[in-house]
Amino acid sequence: MVYRELIFYKMVLLGMFMSTSYVESSIMEELVAASTVMSAPDPGTLVEGTVVRINKNSVLVDLDGIATGIISGQEARDSMNTLDTLKVGDNVSTYILEDENEDGLVVLSLRKASQEKTWNRFTDAYETKKAISVSASEANKGGLLLNVDGIKGFIPVSQLAPLHYPRVDGADSSEILTRLQKLVGIELKVNIINLDRESGKLILSEKAAENGNREEALAELNIGDKLKGSISGIVKFGIFVTFDGLEGLVHISEIAWGHVKNPHDYGKLGESVEVLVIGKEKDKISLSMKRLTPDPWIEATKKYEVGTEVSGIVNRITPFGAFMKLEDDINGLIHVSEIASEDVEDPNLHLKVGDKITAKVIAIDPKDHRVGLSIKAMDGDAEEPKPKKAKEAKDAEEADTEETDAETSE
């Protein structure tokens, strides 16, 4: 009742002035106007006050001499931990919950004041499409969750930026969750793409916050550019690399000059890597790692002339033949028709992985990176290889590549 009593006494004084002169009447009008300003603020509004006392379980705040407010219980805790730093004499922003309790004190809240400010900040960011920084407090299989002053936010997996998107073979949900949990507590820059104040929920997008920078970076990107980036994902069909807010794919065929069985053998998540831009179509960027290293096939042309005998280890067997390792990045194909003089239906019945053999080079195509080999040509009585063998080797290699691509795209 403090502020009501104050107004009452002022009105009494004003009544005394009413019997005076015109000048005194003018003073009275000013005081009446002042008395309306001194009325207590309404519940649901933000007010500024001065801390006058800090007790064990409460804080008393002077509201411009109009009234005294109290902050207590859970209302004294906000996301900024304001209470921990408050001192007598400090100015503090509070939210009015009730205009008066049984003790005649205005009931105030730091928690609601912080929430109100946060809502205002979120609303402004939503309306102006301005990016804000947030940190997730937990993760589930669908994305990241955060809670700021009771306001719940959600970043769906689909709205994560390329660097944080959990690229997992087979969409393994447990592995996706493990990757998302590593993002908890990390500061992320996001845009608010949906805001519902009534339900107290937000939908956020890290990807949207990067779109402006992405478009600009994409426009400046050129085929032939050499870049440094970070590995953001490794899957069966290649390695994803992020750089300058963009993400590109190093297809399995562009990882190394030799046959790549498992892309995981060529890098780890987060690892720095150098790449070459070899293609750009709309927002899809094709990269290469192998083209930044010397092409071993240039020297191979000199070493593996047609008719040369070579020795090596069988490192792969397919239905159409066997591959023999000549060098680290160079394999030669012994087509099924070149394994033996007799017809061969199943190469596995004649050769095994690990066998050391000698064969003769019957075709070489450095442009397409193919070497055709023959075991039966080692027999002096065998029929001389025909030009078509080079085409058979090429077709077999292409079939092998298509088979690999089919497996990795499943």
TIBA-682260 format. One record per residue (C-alpha): x, y, z. Coordinates in steps of 0.5 Angstrom, whole numbers, plus 500, padded with zeros to 3 digits. Layout:
<nodes>
XYZ...
</nodes>
This chain:
<nodes>
500500500506505500505508493497509495499512501504517498499519493493520498498525502499529496492529494491532501496537500493539493486540496489545501492549495485549492483555496489559494490564488490562481498561481497556487492553482497552477502549482496544484495542476503540476502536482496532480500531473506528477502524482499520476506519473508516480503510480506503480507500474503495471504487471507484465512490464519491464522496469528499472530499479535500484537494489537497496537490500540483499538478503539470504533469500531475497532482494529488495529493489527501489522503484524510483521512490514510488514503491519497493519491489521484492525478488525471491525464489526461482524468480531470482535466477536467470540465464545470466546469473545476475543475482551472483553479481548484484550489489546494493546500489546497482541498477537492475532490470526486472519484470513485474509479476504482481503489483502488490503482495501481502506485505505491500511489496511489488513482486518482481522477477529477474528470470522473466525480465531476462526471458522478456529481453531474450524474446525481444532479441529473438523477435528482432533477429527473426524479423530482420533475418539477423544471425545470432549465436546459440549453444545447444544443451542436448541432442537427439536423433533429429537435431540439437535442442537448446533452452534459453530462459525457458524458451525452447529452440530446435535445430533440425539435422537438415538445417545444420551447416555442411561442416556439422552435418552428420554424414553417416554411411547407411544413415545409422541413427546411433552414429548420427546421435554420437556425431550430434552430441559432439556439437552440444555446448559449441557456439553456433551461428544461426538464423531463426526460421520460425518463431512461436511466442505463444508456445515458447518455441523456435526453429533455428537454421545454421545453414540459413545463416551461412547462405549469404556467405555461401552464395558469395563464395560460390560465385568466386569459386573457379574450376582449377582453384587449389584449396585447403579445407577440412574433411566433414564427412567420409562415406562409401562413395567419397570424402566431403570437404568444407572450405569458406562456408562451402562443401564439395565432394571428392568422389572415390575415383578422385581420391588417389590414382590407384584403386580406392577400396575404402575412402576411410583409409585416406583421411579422418573427420576434421582433418585438413586436406588440400583439394583441387576444384574440378567441377561446379554445377549450381551448388554441387562442387566436385573436388579432386585429391589425386590431381594435386599429385604427379600422375604415375601413368606418365612414367608408366608409359615408358616402363610398360611397353607392349611385349614387356614381361612384368611380375607382381601380386594378384590383389583383386579378382572379379568375374571378368578377370584379375588385377595385378599390382604393378606399383602403388597406384598402378594395377594391370588387368588380366582379362578372363580371356587372357588367364589361360589358353583354355576357356576360363569361366571362373578366375577364382579357379585359376588365381587367388589374391596374393599369388605372385605371377608373371604376365606380358603387357599386351595393351597400355592406354595411359590416357585412360590409365589402363594396362592390359596383361596376359598370362597365356601370352607367356606361352610361346605357342600361344596365339599373339594378342590382337588389338581388341585386347586393349578394348577388352581391358578398357571395357573390363575396367569400366565395368569394375568402376560401374560395379564399385559406384553401384555398391557405394551408391546403395
</nodes>
